[in-house]
Amino acid sequence: MKYMLLIWNRPGFVEELSEEERNAIFGDVDRIMKELTESGELVGGDALAHPSQTRTVRPGAGGRAEITDGPFVESKEQFAGYLMIDCETPERAAEIGASWPDVARGVGVLEVRPVMEQAGTEM
């Protein structure tokens, strides 16, 4: 089953880290990505641009879309990137999420969501 791992953290936290801390986090990311690639569980993933480059589109007056600058949520943590994985169980997906450096180092959270099949909305 495919799972989307949604990475949430506070924009700019990386710049507050020492070079040693940054190297450790990026080294952990590289290690996890290599492990997931070798196991065949990695489908894809990317980091996202800074939230200041975000546009949010929502229903507006008169049935016209309203487009505003910035992300939809008003919180310190913002959606920062994602991984798409394909693994056997939801427990394995959560295990991968728990090993992500943002979670392991206490600087972010990771949301694990099953991906619905294109055939329908049932899970």
PyMOL CGO cylinders between C-alpha atoms (Angstrom):
from pymol import cmd
from pymol.cgo import CYLINDER

trace = [
    CYLINDER, 0.00, 0.00, 0.00, 1.17, 3.51, -0.73, 0.3, 1, 1, 1, 1, 1, 1,
    CYLINDER, 1.17, 3.51, -0.73, 1.50, 6.12, 2.00, 0.3, 1, 1, 1, 1, 1, 1,
    CYLINDER, 1.50, 6.12, 2.00, 2.14, 9.84, 1.78, 0.3, 1, 1, 1, 1, 1, 1,
    CYLINDER, 2.14, 9.84, 1.78, 4.43, 11.08, 4.55, 0.3, 1, 1, 1, 1, 1, 1,
    CYLINDER, 4.43, 11.08, 4.55, 3.75, 14.79, 5.00, 0.3, 1, 1, 1, 1, 1, 1,
    CYLINDER, 3.75, 14.79, 5.00, 6.64, 16.63, 6.64, 0.3, 1, 1, 1, 1, 1, 1,
    CYLINDER, 6.64, 16.63, 6.64, 5.78, 19.62, 8.83, 0.3, 1, 1, 1, 1, 1, 1,
    CYLINDER, 5.78, 19.62, 8.83, 8.35, 21.88, 10.47, 0.3, 1, 1, 1, 1, 1, 1,
    CYLINDER, 8.35, 21.88, 10.47, 9.02, 25.50, 11.35, 0.3, 1, 1, 1, 1, 1, 1,
    CYLINDER, 9.02, 25.50, 11.35, 10.38, 27.46, 8.37, 0.3, 1, 1, 1, 1, 1, 1,
    CYLINDER, 10.38, 27.46, 8.37, 13.90, 28.71, 8.97, 0.3, 1, 1, 1, 1, 1, 1,
    CYLINDER, 13.90, 28.71, 8.97, 14.79, 26.27, 11.75, 0.3, 1, 1, 1, 1, 1, 1,
    CYLINDER, 14.79, 26.27, 11.75, 17.69, 24.87, 9.71, 0.3, 1, 1, 1, 1, 1, 1,
    CYLINDER, 17.69, 24.87, 9.71, 19.40, 28.27, 9.57, 0.3, 1, 1, 1, 1, 1, 1,
    CYLINDER, 19.40, 28.27, 9.57, 19.36, 28.37, 13.39, 0.3, 1, 1, 1, 1, 1, 1,
    CYLINDER, 19.36, 28.37, 13.39, 21.36, 25.14, 13.64, 0.3, 1, 1, 1, 1, 1, 1,
    CYLINDER, 21.36, 25.14, 13.64, 25.13, 24.85, 13.80, 0.3, 1, 1, 1, 1, 1, 1,
    CYLINDER, 25.13, 24.85, 13.80, 26.92, 23.52, 10.74, 0.3, 1, 1, 1, 1, 1, 1,
    CYLINDER, 26.92, 23.52, 10.74, 27.49, 20.25, 12.62, 0.3, 1, 1, 1, 1, 1, 1,
    CYLINDER, 27.49, 20.25, 12.62, 23.76, 19.92, 13.41, 0.3, 1, 1, 1, 1, 1, 1,
    CYLINDER, 23.76, 19.92, 13.41, 22.78, 20.72, 9.80, 0.3, 1, 1, 1, 1, 1, 1,
    CYLINDER, 22.78, 20.72, 9.80, 25.25, 18.14, 8.48, 0.3, 1, 1, 1, 1, 1, 1,
    CYLINDER, 25.25, 18.14, 8.48, 23.87, 15.55, 10.90, 0.3, 1, 1, 1, 1, 1, 1,
    CYLINDER, 23.87, 15.55, 10.90, 20.25, 16.17, 9.84, 0.3, 1, 1, 1, 1, 1, 1,
    CYLINDER, 20.25, 16.17, 9.84, 21.03, 16.13, 6.12, 0.3, 1, 1, 1, 1, 1, 1,
    CYLINDER, 21.03, 16.13, 6.12, 23.20, 13.05, 6.62, 0.3, 1, 1, 1, 1, 1, 1,
    CYLINDER, 23.20, 13.05, 6.62, 20.26, 11.32, 8.33, 0.3, 1, 1, 1, 1, 1, 1,
    CYLINDER, 20.26, 11.32, 8.33, 17.96, 12.28, 5.45, 0.3, 1, 1, 1, 1, 1, 1,
    CYLINDER, 17.96, 12.28, 5.45, 20.46, 10.90, 2.93, 0.3, 1, 1, 1, 1, 1, 1,
    CYLINDER, 20.46, 10.90, 2.93, 20.76, 7.65, 4.91, 0.3, 1, 1, 1, 1, 1, 1,
    CYLINDER, 20.76, 7.65, 4.91, 16.98, 7.15, 5.14, 0.3, 1, 1, 1, 1, 1, 1,
    CYLINDER, 16.98, 7.15, 5.14, 16.47, 7.94, 1.46, 0.3, 1, 1, 1, 1, 1, 1,
    CYLINDER, 16.47, 7.94, 1.46, 19.20, 5.42, 0.53, 0.3, 1, 1, 1, 1, 1, 1,
    CYLINDER, 19.20, 5.42, 0.53, 17.64, 2.74, 2.78, 0.3, 1, 1, 1, 1, 1, 1,
    CYLINDER, 17.64, 2.74, 2.78, 14.17, 3.32, 1.32, 0.3, 1, 1, 1, 1, 1, 1,
    CYLINDER, 14.17, 3.32, 1.32, 15.54, 3.26, -2.22, 0.3, 1, 1, 1, 1, 1, 1,
    CYLINDER, 15.54, 3.26, -2.22, 17.42, 0.01, -1.58, 0.3, 1, 1, 1, 1, 1, 1,
    CYLINDER, 17.42, 0.01, -1.58, 14.37, -1.61, 0.05, 0.3, 1, 1, 1, 1, 1, 1,
    CYLINDER, 14.37, -1.61, 0.05, 12.17, -0.56, -2.87, 0.3, 1, 1, 1, 1, 1, 1,
    CYLINDER, 12.17, -0.56, -2.87, 9.83, 1.36, -0.55, 0.3, 1, 1, 1, 1, 1, 1,
    CYLINDER, 9.83, 1.36, -0.55, 10.60, 4.87, -1.87, 0.3, 1, 1, 1, 1, 1, 1,
    CYLINDER, 10.60, 4.87, -1.87, 8.23, 6.01, -4.61, 0.3, 1, 1, 1, 1, 1, 1,
    CYLINDER, 8.23, 6.01, -4.61, 9.25, 9.69, -4.58, 0.3, 1, 1, 1, 1, 1, 1,
    CYLINDER, 9.25, 9.69, -4.58, 9.39, 12.90, -2.60, 0.3, 1, 1, 1, 1, 1, 1,
    CYLINDER, 9.39, 12.90, -2.60, 10.51, 16.50, -2.54, 0.3, 1, 1, 1, 1, 1, 1,
    CYLINDER, 10.51, 16.50, -2.54, 11.06, 19.45, -0.27, 0.3, 1, 1, 1, 1, 1, 1,
    CYLINDER, 11.06, 19.45, -0.27, 8.78, 22.42, -0.81, 0.3, 1, 1, 1, 1, 1, 1,
    CYLINDER, 8.78, 22.42, -0.81, 9.72, 26.07, -1.34, 0.3, 1, 1, 1, 1, 1, 1,
    CYLINDER, 9.72, 26.07, -1.34, 9.49, 28.50, 1.58, 0.3, 1, 1, 1, 1, 1, 1,
    CYLINDER, 9.49, 28.50, 1.58, 5.88, 29.21, 2.69, 0.3, 1, 1, 1, 1, 1, 1,
    CYLINDER, 5.88, 29.21, 2.69, 6.32, 32.86, 1.65, 0.3, 1, 1, 1, 1, 1, 1,
    CYLINDER, 6.32, 32.86, 1.65, 6.08, 31.62, -1.96, 0.3, 1, 1, 1, 1, 1, 1,
    CYLINDER, 6.08, 31.62, -1.96, 2.74, 29.90, -1.31, 0.3, 1, 1, 1, 1, 1, 1,
    CYLINDER, 2.74, 29.90, -1.31, -0.62, 30.96, -2.74, 0.3, 1, 1, 1, 1, 1, 1,
    CYLINDER, -0.62, 30.96, -2.74, -3.88, 29.72, -1.27, 0.3, 1, 1, 1, 1, 1, 1,
    CYLINDER, -3.88, 29.72, -1.27, -6.99, 29.44, -3.43, 0.3, 1, 1, 1, 1, 1, 1,
    CYLINDER, -6.99, 29.44, -3.43, -10.39, 29.28, -1.69, 0.3, 1, 1, 1, 1, 1, 1,
    CYLINDER, -10.39, 29.28, -1.69, -14.00, 30.01, -2.59, 0.3, 1, 1, 1, 1, 1, 1,
    CYLINDER, -14.00, 30.01, -2.59, -14.74, 33.71, -2.70, 0.3, 1, 1, 1, 1, 1, 1,
    CYLINDER, -14.74, 33.71, -2.70, -17.71, 36.01, -3.12, 0.3, 1, 1, 1, 1, 1, 1,
    CYLINDER, -17.71, 36.01, -3.12, -19.95, 35.48, -6.12, 0.3, 1, 1, 1, 1, 1, 1,
    CYLINDER, -19.95, 35.48, -6.12, -18.56, 32.01, -6.84, 0.3, 1, 1, 1, 1, 1, 1,
    CYLINDER, -18.56, 32.01, -6.84, -15.19, 33.41, -7.87, 0.3, 1, 1, 1, 1, 1, 1,
    CYLINDER, -15.19, 33.41, -7.87, -11.98, 32.01, -6.43, 0.3, 1, 1, 1, 1, 1, 1,
    CYLINDER, -11.98, 32.01, -6.43, -10.09, 34.15, -3.93, 0.3, 1, 1, 1, 1, 1, 1,
    CYLINDER, -10.09, 34.15, -3.93, -6.31, 33.90, -4.16, 0.3, 1, 1, 1, 1, 1, 1,
    CYLINDER, -6.31, 33.90, -4.16, -4.20, 35.03, -1.22, 0.3, 1, 1, 1, 1, 1, 1,
    CYLINDER, -4.20, 35.03, -1.22, -0.50, 34.97, -0.42, 0.3, 1, 1, 1, 1, 1, 1,
    CYLINDER, -0.50, 34.97, -0.42, 0.73, 32.44, 2.09, 0.3, 1, 1, 1, 1, 1, 1,
    CYLINDER, 0.73, 32.44, 2.09, -0.28, 29.00, 3.26, 0.3, 1, 1, 1, 1, 1, 1,
    CYLINDER, -0.28, 29.00, 3.26, -3.76, 28.08, 4.41, 0.3, 1, 1, 1, 1, 1, 1,
    CYLINDER, -3.76, 28.08, 4.41, -2.84, 27.19, 8.00, 0.3, 1, 1, 1, 1, 1, 1,
    CYLINDER, -2.84, 27.19, 8.00, -1.90, 29.72, 10.63, 0.3, 1, 1, 1, 1, 1, 1,
    CYLINDER, -1.90, 29.72, 10.63, 0.66, 27.88, 12.73, 0.3, 1, 1, 1, 1, 1, 1,
    CYLINDER, 0.66, 27.88, 12.73, 4.37, 27.83, 13.45, 0.3, 1, 1, 1, 1, 1, 1,
    CYLINDER, 4.37, 27.83, 13.45, 4.77, 24.54, 11.60, 0.3, 1, 1, 1, 1, 1, 1,
    CYLINDER, 4.77, 24.54, 11.60, 4.25, 24.56, 7.85, 0.3, 1, 1, 1, 1, 1, 1,
    CYLINDER, 4.25, 24.56, 7.85, 4.03, 21.81, 5.24, 0.3, 1, 1, 1, 1, 1, 1,
    CYLINDER, 4.03, 21.81, 5.24, 7.67, 21.47, 4.20, 0.3, 1, 1, 1, 1, 1, 1,
    CYLINDER, 7.67, 21.47, 4.20, 7.84, 18.41, 1.97, 0.3, 1, 1, 1, 1, 1, 1,
    CYLINDER, 7.84, 18.41, 1.97, 6.69, 14.89, 1.39, 0.3, 1, 1, 1, 1, 1, 1,
    CYLINDER, 6.69, 14.89, 1.39, 7.73, 11.32, 0.74, 0.3, 1, 1, 1, 1, 1, 1,
    CYLINDER, 7.73, 11.32, 0.74, 5.65, 8.78, -1.11, 0.3, 1, 1, 1, 1, 1, 1,
    CYLINDER, 5.65, 8.78, -1.11, 6.39, 5.27, 0.06, 0.3, 1, 1, 1, 1, 1, 1,
    CYLINDER, 6.39, 5.27, 0.06, 5.04, 1.84, -0.78, 0.3, 1, 1, 1, 1, 1, 1,
    CYLINDER, 5.04, 1.84, -0.78, 5.22, -0.60, 2.12, 0.3, 1, 1, 1, 1, 1, 1,
    CYLINDER, 5.22, -0.60, 2.12, 3.34, -3.56, 3.54, 0.3, 1, 1, 1, 1, 1, 1,
    CYLINDER, 3.34, -3.56, 3.54, 1.68, -2.14, 6.66, 0.3, 1, 1, 1, 1, 1, 1,
    CYLINDER, 1.68, -2.14, 6.66, 0.62, 1.12, 8.30, 0.3, 1, 1, 1, 1, 1, 1,
    CYLINDER, 0.62, 1.12, 8.30, 2.96, 0.20, 11.16, 0.3, 1, 1, 1, 1, 1, 1,
    CYLINDER, 2.96, 0.20, 11.16, 5.92, 0.15, 8.76, 0.3, 1, 1, 1, 1, 1, 1,
    CYLINDER, 5.92, 0.15, 8.76, 4.86, 3.52, 7.34, 0.3, 1, 1, 1, 1, 1, 1,
    CYLINDER, 4.86, 3.52, 7.34, 4.71, 4.98, 10.87, 0.3, 1, 1, 1, 1, 1, 1,
    CYLINDER, 4.71, 4.98, 10.87, 8.11, 3.43, 11.66, 0.3, 1, 1, 1, 1, 1, 1,
    CYLINDER, 8.11, 3.43, 11.66, 9.61, 5.21, 8.67, 0.3, 1, 1, 1, 1, 1, 1,
    CYLINDER, 9.61, 5.21, 8.67, 7.93, 8.44, 9.80, 0.3, 1, 1, 1, 1, 1, 1,
    CYLINDER, 7.93, 8.44, 9.80, 9.31, 8.07, 13.32, 0.3, 1, 1, 1, 1, 1, 1,
    CYLINDER, 9.31, 8.07, 13.32, 12.85, 7.74, 11.94, 0.3, 1, 1, 1, 1, 1, 1,
    CYLINDER, 12.85, 7.74, 11.94, 12.63, 10.99, 9.92, 0.3, 1, 1, 1, 1, 1, 1,
    CYLINDER, 12.63, 10.99, 9.92, 15.18, 13.50, 11.33, 0.3, 1, 1, 1, 1, 1, 1,
    CYLINDER, 15.18, 13.50, 11.33, 12.65, 16.29, 11.95, 0.3, 1, 1, 1, 1, 1, 1,
    CYLINDER, 12.65, 16.29, 11.95, 10.70, 13.92, 14.21, 0.3, 1, 1, 1, 1, 1, 1,
    CYLINDER, 10.70, 13.92, 14.21, 13.68, 12.16, 15.77, 0.3, 1, 1, 1, 1, 1, 1,
    CYLINDER, 13.68, 12.16, 15.77, 15.30, 15.50, 16.66, 0.3, 1, 1, 1, 1, 1, 1,
    CYLINDER, 15.30, 15.50, 16.66, 12.08, 17.14, 17.88, 0.3, 1, 1, 1, 1, 1, 1,
    CYLINDER, 12.08, 17.14, 17.88, 11.96, 19.93, 15.28, 0.3, 1, 1, 1, 1, 1, 1,
    CYLINDER, 11.96, 19.93, 15.28, 8.93, 18.83, 13.29, 0.3, 1, 1, 1, 1, 1, 1,
    CYLINDER, 8.93, 18.83, 13.29, 6.14, 16.33, 12.83, 0.3, 1, 1, 1, 1, 1, 1,
    CYLINDER, 6.14, 16.33, 12.83, 5.32, 13.88, 10.10, 0.3, 1, 1, 1, 1, 1, 1,
    CYLINDER, 5.32, 13.88, 10.10, 1.80, 12.95, 9.06, 0.3, 1, 1, 1, 1, 1, 1,
    CYLINDER, 1.80, 12.95, 9.06, 1.33, 9.44, 7.63, 0.3, 1, 1, 1, 1, 1, 1,
    CYLINDER, 1.33, 9.44, 7.63, -1.65, 9.07, 5.30, 0.3, 1, 1, 1, 1, 1, 1,
    CYLINDER, -1.65, 9.07, 5.30, -2.69, 6.13, 3.15, 0.3, 1, 1, 1, 1, 1, 1,
    CYLINDER, -2.69, 6.13, 3.15, -3.12, 6.99, -0.51, 0.3, 1, 1, 1, 1, 1, 1,
    CYLINDER, -3.12, 6.99, -0.51, -6.54, 6.05, -1.91, 0.3, 1, 1, 1, 1, 1, 1,
    CYLINDER, -6.54, 6.05, -1.91, -6.63, 3.86, -4.96, 0.3, 1, 1, 1, 1, 1, 1,
    CYLINDER, -6.63, 3.86, -4.96, -7.84, 5.62, -8.11, 0.3, 1, 1, 1, 1, 1, 1,
    CYLINDER, -7.84, 5.62, -8.11, -10.76, 3.19, -8.36, 0.3, 1, 1, 1, 1, 1, 1,
    CYLINDER, -10.76, 3.19, -8.36, -12.74, 4.84, -5.58, 0.3, 1, 1, 1, 1, 1, 1,
    CYLINDER, -12.74, 4.84, -5.58, -12.90, 6.64, -2.29, 0.3, 1, 1, 1, 1, 1, 1,
    CYLINDER, -12.90, 6.64, -2.29, -13.07, 3.61, -0.02, 0.3, 1, 1, 1, 1, 1, 1,
    CYLINDER, -13.07, 3.61, -0.02, -9.98, 2.58, 1.91, 0.3, 1, 1, 1, 1, 1, 1,
]
cmd.load_cgo(trace, "trace")
